[in-house]
Amino acid sequence: MRRALGLALLMLMMTITPMPASAQGTGNSIIINEILVSANNANYGGTDWNGDGSMGNYNDQYVELYNPTTEPIDIGGWYLDDIADGGSPACSIKWNTILQPGEYITFFRAWTQIEFDYWDGDTIRILDGNMNEIDSVNYPGEDSDWDIPYGYDASGNWAKLVDGSPTPGGANDQQWVGVANVVQGNCYPPQDHIHRGEYILEGRVVTMESYDSIIDDGRILVVDGMIEAVWSASDPAPAAAEGVVSIPTSGTIYPGFIDPHNHAKYNIIPLWDHGTNGWDNRYQWQAEDSYRDAKDVGCSLTDPTAQRFAELRAIAGGNTALQGSSTSYTDTFETMLARNIELYNFGRDYIHTKVSELASDYQGNHIKDGNASGELDAWFLHLAEGVDESSRAEFDILVQNDLLVGELVVIHGTGLTEAEFDALGNVGGSLAWSPTSNLILYGETTDIATAKAEGVNIMIGPDWSPSGSKSSMHELKTADWWDENILGDIFTDYELVQTITTNIVDAIGWAEHTGRIKAGLAADLVVLDTFHADPYRNVVEAIDPDVRLVVVGGLAVFGDVDVMQAMDDEIQIIQGEGFTKATDITYDGVPEATLTVDELMTFLENCNQGAQVPLEYLFTLGDERYFDVLNRSQTFQNGRTIDLWSDYYDIELDENGHRVGGTVGGADPITTTIDPNNGGN
């Protein structure tokens, strides 16, 4: 279990004490004006206080804030929390949430995920961006009544308002304003930097700040999920590193890899063995009966278990973030394993995605407004996925409707030509290239050489499992083969690594938060075995056994058994083909996150029983079906001889599952153990 999340149920019995009117605030800051602990449900005449269609405690518990001052107060980046050092995790209030003088704002549990404890009582708090307490209120255990709030009464005392009903969004002594008039706030549970503690990682450090920004014997100090310092062992260590436990990785440390193109909930489906000579565009194969059959693995794609497997599959390949996550049951995975690009990250949630066809009358006003205001970070748009004129013409719609913006990330762009890439490059747009998927479905891929020549920012993403690779690291193999054998080696290895790291963060507004190794950024890191003198070629050729460690927001989420044992006190073992890895996918307090890896796989195997299509295999090495389908595919080969197995995966492993000739296999196992209360999970 992830004890670092601080979800231990530490509840204390509280008693109400009368508060004078002055306790309502000094007039210079925000106060908590009202809370509802016991929200009645539909079976007993409850009220849908937040208007989301559901009634009861899971959605309608709320805390109402009030601005008693004469000035607007920006509470964006502040926190709501319950009892200190216990209860639910604090949530972060959405940026640019401004409370006007005399205004109320209500935060419902549907957003905050903060549970008000009926049995033991609780303390509800609001804290500023530095975690300084601004105001707090409390209530005793087993005291709250159905739809009876706590708040300030007419005398200015904090009390249970037994003579009144809830009034979210308005004064406590007035009639309820109605759900349509309630100003509701967004407050996001922690998912950016949930690690608490400190440790040092040792190894060759590739910062990705520039081509030659490499520290051969480097050190990275991680504190509370953030990179505190980066230095060479030959230089004096910073004072903050004194006494901190150090982990000798024996590998090369990179920024975590980022996946800019996926459809994660489908990633329990294996590679589609369609046996045809391909199609001209995506609408053709989507209409095929064989496509529908290929998705029938017997398991629900909307079940959160599918998303959890997808994230495990991603981190096993070195990804620390991925695009295209499910929009259902997000509370079951958004605080787990990899970051989900479209969900709330780093205090912002201004990233949009469109997968469906771009209709000729599509207005996209949210894109235009976001571009004009500067709030839009990225727009991931599936466009021109095909090799025919109709696919290319989708770009014309984009231009005609004034939607060609610099934040645009064109996913696929297979049918685009020099003219379109010139226009995309001129606005500073990006392209997410998925060569494996293109070749499997169409027999050809995007004219990436022209896109590069026209100044388009290029990302590489694996796409989904029915036609793509398992992670960005694996997709690099197809891209590298294409570059060397078809394009004439127009990409350097450094440029290829940029396509899964810096090119992405620079395009989606994350550059100030992650994607490089430097002080002040999130500790999203991947450690690979060192088997190549060129650290960038080391990434291009790396495969599953080479993934030494994956860290997301300071938390060790996947890696070799010895390093995971040093950083996590409750690991789960995963057996690959000739190698062994470890992870910890269980979280206290996160719905559906109690299953271990073995339990997760048993669940999926049970629902897959009797299905015509097998489940996707977690790793690429050992997935014999994957290589068999690629080698037999008329479209993937299309007159070529693409043998990814022989070129990249046919390596020798030692008795411990490490690459022969790598630095990890020649090093002693890690024996250092981080105290779980000071940096462990």
N, C-alpha and C positions, 0 to 999 in steps of 0.2 A: 504494500500500500504506500501511496505517496504522502508520507508524513509531512513533507515540506509544504504541502498545500495548507497546513494548519487547520484541518477540518475536524480535529478531535472534538467530541461533544462535551465540552467543558462548560457546564451551565451552573449558575449560582442562584439560590433563592433570593429574590429581591422584595422589598416592601416599598409601598408608595409613601412618600413623605410630602406633605403639602408644600407648595412653593408659592412664594409671594409673587405679586404681579410683575415685579422687576425681574423675576427669573425668566420671563418671556423674552428677554433680550435687552441689551443695553441701548438698543437703537442703532447699533453700528454693525450688525452682522445678521446672518441668517439664523432662524430658529426652527426647531421641530415643533410643529403646531398640533399635529394629530397623527395617531397611528390606529390601524385596525389589525387586531391579532386573530380574531375568530370570525372569518367571513363565512356566512351561511351558504349552503349549496342549493342547487335547483330543487332537490327533493323536499326541502323544507322552506320554500318560498324565498330563497336567497335573491340577491340583486347582483347583476353583472356590473360591478362598480367600474371596471375599466373598459367595458364594451367589447371584449374580445370573443364573446360567445361562450365563455366558460365561467362557472361560478364556483366559489370555494377558496380555501386557503392557498392552494397551489398557484392561483393566479391573482387573487384579489386582496391578499394581505397588502397593506400599503403604509408608507410614511409620507406625510405631507409637510412640505417646507413652506416658510413664509418669510417675506422680506419686510421687516418693520421699519426700515430706514427710508431716507428720502432720496437715495441714489440707487441706480441699477447695480446689481452685483453679479459678476460672472462666476458661476460655480462649476464651469467646465473643468474637468480634471480633478475635482474634489472627490471625496469618497463617502459612500454610505456603508455602515457596518453595524453589526450587533455587538454583543459582549466582546471586550478586548481579549485577545489570546484564546479565542474559542468560537463556537458557533459556526456560522457560515462565513465564507470568504468575503472580504470587502469588495464592493463593486465600484467602478470608476464612472463618474458622471460624464456624459457625452460633452465633448468640447463645444464651446460657444453656447452653453446653456446659460442664458442671462435672465435673471429674475428681476423684474421691474419693481419699483417701490409699491408696497401694498399688494404685491402679486403672490399667488399661491402656485405651487407646483407639486404634483403627486407622483411618487415612484411606486409602482406596483411590483409585486413579487414575480410576475410573469417576465419582467425585465431584469430585476435585481438578483433573482435567485436567492435572496436572503430570507431565511425562514425565521419567523418570530416564534420562539419556543413557548408553547402553552403550559407545559408541565412544570418547568423549572423557572419560568419567568425569564426576562431578558432585559438587556440595555440596548437602546437604539441610539446610534451616534452619527453625526456628520463631521467629517474631517476635511481640512483643506488639502491642497496638493502636496504638502510636506508632512501629511499625516498628523497635523496638530488638531486636537479636538476643538470644534467650534461650538457644538451644543450636544447634549445627550438627555435622554429621558429613560425611565424604566417602569416596569410593571411586575407584580408578583406572580408566582406560579399558580396555576389552577384557579385563576381569578377572572379571566376574560370571558365575557358572555357573547353569544352569537350576535353579530352585527351591532355590538355596542363598542364604540371606540374609546380610546384614551385621548385626552387633549386638555387644553386650557379652558376652564369654565369661566363664567361671567365675572368671577372674583379674581381671575388671574391665577388660579391654582391648577396645577397638573393633577388630573383625576380621571376616574372612569366616568364617562358622561352618560350615566344611567338614564337620564331623562331625554336623551337625544339619540338621533340616528347618525350614521356616518355622513360627513359632509366633505368628501374629498374635493378639493378645488375651490373651497370657499370658507367663510367664517364659521366657527363652530356653533354660534348661536343663531344662525340663519338657516333657511331652507336650503336643501341640497340644490346646487346649480344644474344638476343633470349631467350625464356622461358626456354629452356633446360639448359641454362647456368646461370640462376638466382639462387643464393643461397637464399633460402627462410627460414625465421626464424619462429619458433613456439612461440606464446605468448598467454598465457591462461588468459581469463577473471577471475575475482576473484570468488572463490568458497570455499576457505579454511577458511578464517577469515574475514568475511564481517561485523561482528558486530562492532559498534563504540560506545564507552561509557563504563560505569562501573556500577556494582551492586554487592550485596552480597546475596548469598542464605544461609539460615539457615535450619538446620535439622540434622538428624543422617547421618553421612557421611561414606560410605563404599568405601574406596579408591581402593580396589582390588590389592594393592601392596603386601599384604600377608593376610593370613586367619584372623589374629587378628588386622589388620589395620582398626580399626573402631573408629570413633569419635562420641560419643553419642550425644553431643550437639555441632555440628561442624559448621564451617563457611567456605564458599568458595567465594573468591573475584574474579570476572570476569572482565577483562579489555580488550576491543577491541578483543573480541572473544577468549581470552586466559585465562587460570587459572593463576592468579597472586599470590595467596596465599591461603593456607589451614591451619586452626587452630581451636583450641577448644575455646569455649566461656569462659572457665576458665583460659585461657592464655591471655596475652596482645595482642591486635589486632595490626597488622602491621601499620606503619604510612600511607601507601597507602590507608588504609581502612577508614581513618578519613573523616567524612562527606559524605560517600557513602551510598546511599539508600539501605536498607536491606529488603529482602523478606523472611518472616517466612513461610516456606513451610509446616510445621507440618508433614513432611514425612521423608522418607529415600532416600538419594541421592546416586546414583550409576553412574559409567561410562555408557555412552550410549551403548545399545545393538547393536551388529553387526550381520548382516545376511550374511553368507558366501556361500549361495546357493539359487539362485532364477532365475526366468525368468520374469522380472517385467512386461513386456508389456502384458503378458497373464493374469494378475491378476484382470481383470474385469470379468473373467470366473469363475463360481462357481465350487464347488467340483463335480467331475465326478461321476455320479451315474451309473456305468457301468454294475452292476448286474451280473457279471461273477465270476468265481472262480480264475481269475487272469491269468498271463502270466509268461513265463520263462525269458524273456528279453525285453528290451525297443523297439526293432525293431518289435516285434510282435504286441504290442498294438498300436504302431505308424501307423501300416498298417490297423487298423480297421476302418470301415466306421463310427462306433459309436463314435470313437475318433474325427473324423472330425466333426461329428454332434455336439459333446459336446462343440466344440469351437465356434459354430455359434451363437454368441450373438447379431449379427446384427451390431456391431460396429467395426470399423477398429482397429486392434491391433497395427498398426504402427502410428496411430494418437497420437500426444503428449498428448492428453487428457487421454489416457489409462495409460501412464507413470505417469502422475500427480496423478491419482487415486491410482496407485500402491504405490507411495511414501507416500500419505496421509494415506493409509492403514498400511504402515510400521511404520510410526511415531506414529500412534494411538496405536500400540503395543509396543512402547518404542524403536524401532530401530532408530539409528542415521546414519547408513550406511547400504547399501545393495549391494550385488554382482548380476551380471546378468542383468544389465540395458540395455535398448535398445541402439543400435548403430545408430539409425536414429533420426534426429531432436534433437540431444543432446543439442543444444543451448536453447531448450525450457525448460529443466529441470535441467541441470547440476549445476545451481546456486541456486536450490530450495530445500527446505525441507531436505531430507536425502542426505548424501554423496553417490556417486556412485563409488564403489570400483575400477572399471576398468578405470574410467576417471581420469583426472589430479587431484591429491591430494597431498598436502604438498610438492610441488615442484618436484614431481616425477610422472611418468606415465609408470612404468616398470612392470605392472601387465597384464598378458595375460589370455585369456579364450579360451578353445576349447570344444564345445558341440557335434560336429559331431563325427562319428565313427572314431576310431584310425585305419587307414589303415595300412597294414603290411609294406608298403614302405614309411610311413610317416617319414620325416627327422627331422622336427622341429629345423632347424638350428638356428632360433631366440632364441629358448630356450637354446640350447647348448651354443651359443655365450654369451647370457646374464648370464648364469650360470658361464661360464669361466671368464667373465670380472667382475663379481660381481654386474652388473647392474640389473639383474633380481630380482624382489621382490617376485613375486608369479606367479604360473601357475595353474589356476583352470581348471582341466581336468575331464570331465564326463567319467568315466571308470567303467567297470564291473558292469553296471546297469542291474542286472538280477541274477537269481539263478542257471543258468545252466553253463556247462563247457565252452561254447563259450564266456560267459561273463568273466569268470575267465581268459581265455586265452588272453584277451586283455592286461592283465598285462605283459604277456610274450613278446608281441610286444614292450611294453615300455622298457623293459630290453634289448631286442635284439638291439634296435635302440639307445641305450645309452641315454635314456631320463628319467631315474630314478634319479631325482635331488632333493636336499633338499628343493627347493622352491616349489615342487609339492604339490598341494592340490587335492587329489583324491575325486571327488564328487560321492557319493553313495558307490562304492566298495562293493556292495551287494554280489557279487559272490566270493570275495577273501577269502583265507584260511590263516592258520597260516604261511605258507611259504611266501606268498606275504606280509602279515603284518610285518613279521620279516624283510624283505628286505626294506620295506617302512620305518619302524622305524629306521633301521640302518643308513639311509641317512638323517634322521631328517625330514622326510616328514609328511604330515598332511592328515586327513580324515574329510570331511564334511558329517556328518551323518544326514539323513532326515528320521527318522523312520516312520512318518505318511505316507509319500509318498511311501516308500517301502512296508508297510503293505497294503495300498490301491491297489497297482498294482501287488504285488507278493505274498502277504500273509505271508511273512517273511521279516526280516530286516537284515542289516549287522551284522556280528559277532563282535559286538562292544566290547565284553568282551575280545576276543583274540587280537583285535587291541590295546586295552588299555594295556594288558599284554605285548605286544611286543614293547611298547614304542612309539606308533604312537600318534602324537599330534591330539587330537580330538576336532572338532568344531561341533556345532549343527546348522543346517539351516532349515528353513521351506519348502523349495522348492516352486514351483508355486501353484497358487490357484486350478487348476484342480485336484491335488492329495495331496496337502499339507496344512499346517496351515497358518494363516494370518501374523504371525511374529515370531521372535525367542522366545519371551516370551511365546507364545502359544505353540510352538513346544516343549518347555520344559515339558509340561504336558504329552505328549506321551512318551518322553524319561524317565521321572520320573516314569510313570506307568510301563514301560518296565523294568526299573532298579529294582523297588521294587518287581514286580510280576514274572518276568522271570529270571533276572540275580542274584537275591539275594542281592540287594542293594550294588553293588560294587562301586558306585559313591557317594561321599558325596555331600551335597547340595552346598558346596563351589566349588567343582569340576564341578558341572553342570553349575553354574554361570560363571565359567572360560570358558566354551565351547562357550559362546556367548559374551565374552569380551576379556580377556587377551590372551587366546589361539589363537585367531584370529589375533590380532594386532602383537603378537610376531612372527607369521609365515609369515606375508605379508609386513614386513618392516615398520609398523606403530607404533611400540612401543615407539619411541621417540616423537610421535606426538599426540597420543590419546589412549584411552583404559584403562586409570587409572586416578585417581583424584590426581593430584599433580601439583605443580607450574611448568609452562613452557609448559604444554600440552594444546591442544585445549579444549575449554569448550564444549565438547560433553557429555551431561548429561541426565539422566532420574531420575525423582523423583517419588517414589511410596508411596502410603498410607502405614503407618506402622501398621500392624495388627498381626505380628508375632515377638516374641522376637529374634529369630534367623534371622538376616538380609538376609541370603542366602535362607532359606526356604521361606522368605517373597517374593523373586523373583519367586521361583518355583510355588508358589500358587497364585501369582498376576494375575488378569484378567483385562478386559477393564476399569471398573470404577476406578480401583486402580491407573491408570496412572495419576499422579498429574501434571506432567510437563515434556516436552521434549525440550531440548536445543541442537541446532546444531551450532557449531562455535560461541557460545555466544547468538545466536538468539533464542528466545522462539518461537517454531513452533507449539506446541500442548499442551493442558492441560486443567485443570479445568478453569471454566469461571473466577473466582475471580483472580487467579494467572495470567492468560493471560491478563485480563484487566489491571493488574498492570504493565505488561511488553510490551504491544502492544496497540496502540491507535485505531486500526481498526480491531477488531476481527470478526470472522464469527462463528456462533453458529452451533453445530452439535448435534442432538438429538439422543441418544441411547435408549435402552430398559430399562427405569427406571433411566437413568443418562444423564447428559448433559456435553458436552465438547466444546472447542473452538479452533480455529486455525486461521491462516492468510496465505493463499496460493497465494495471489496476489503480483506481483512484477512489479514495474515500469521498463520499458526498457528490460524485458525478453520476447521474442516472445511467444505468446500463454499463457502468465501468467497473463492475466487480468481477468479471470473468477473467481468468488467467488465459495465457495463450493456449494451453491445452484445452481448456473449457471452451474457448472461442472456436477452435478448430473442430472440436467434437460437435458443437452446435451446428456449424456449417456442414460438416460431413453428414449429420443426421438429416438435414433438410435436402441435401444433395442425393440421398439414396433413391435409386430408381430413375434418376434423371438421365437423359440421353447425353448431356454435356457434363464433363467433369469440372471440378472446381479449379480455379486458377492456382498455380503453384507459387509459393511465396518468393522463392529465389529464381534467378535466371540460370545459374550453374545448377545442374541437376534436373532442369525442366526439359526432358528429352522431347516431349511433344512440341514445345515451342520451336526448337531448332528443326524438328522434322517438318513442321508446317512451313517454316520459312524456306527450307531447302526445296520443298516440293511446289511452292507457290508459283503459279504461272506469272502472276503480276509482280511479286517481289523480285523474282529473278528476271523475267522479261528479256531473255537473251543475254543476261549477265550471269556471272558466277559470284554470288555474294555468300561467302562462307564465314559467317561471324564466329562460329564455333572454333574453327581452325585458326582464325586470325587473332582472336582475343581470349577465348575461354578455355582452350586446351592447354592448361598449365599443370605443373606438378605441385602438389601440396605435401607438406611434411606430416609426421605422425600426429601433430597437434592441430592440423588444419590450416597452417599458415603457408603462404607462397614460399617455395624454395628459392632462396636468393634474396628474400626480403629481410628487412631489419627486424621485424617483429619476431619472426621465427628464430632468429639468432640471439634474442634477448631473454633475460630471465623474466618469469611471470611477475606481475605486480603483486606486492604483498602489502603495500600501504592501504589502510582503510580509513575513509573519511567518517568522522563521527556523524551519524544521521541527523543529529541536532545542530550540526555546524557545516552544512553543505551537502550532506547526503540526501537521498530521496526518501 
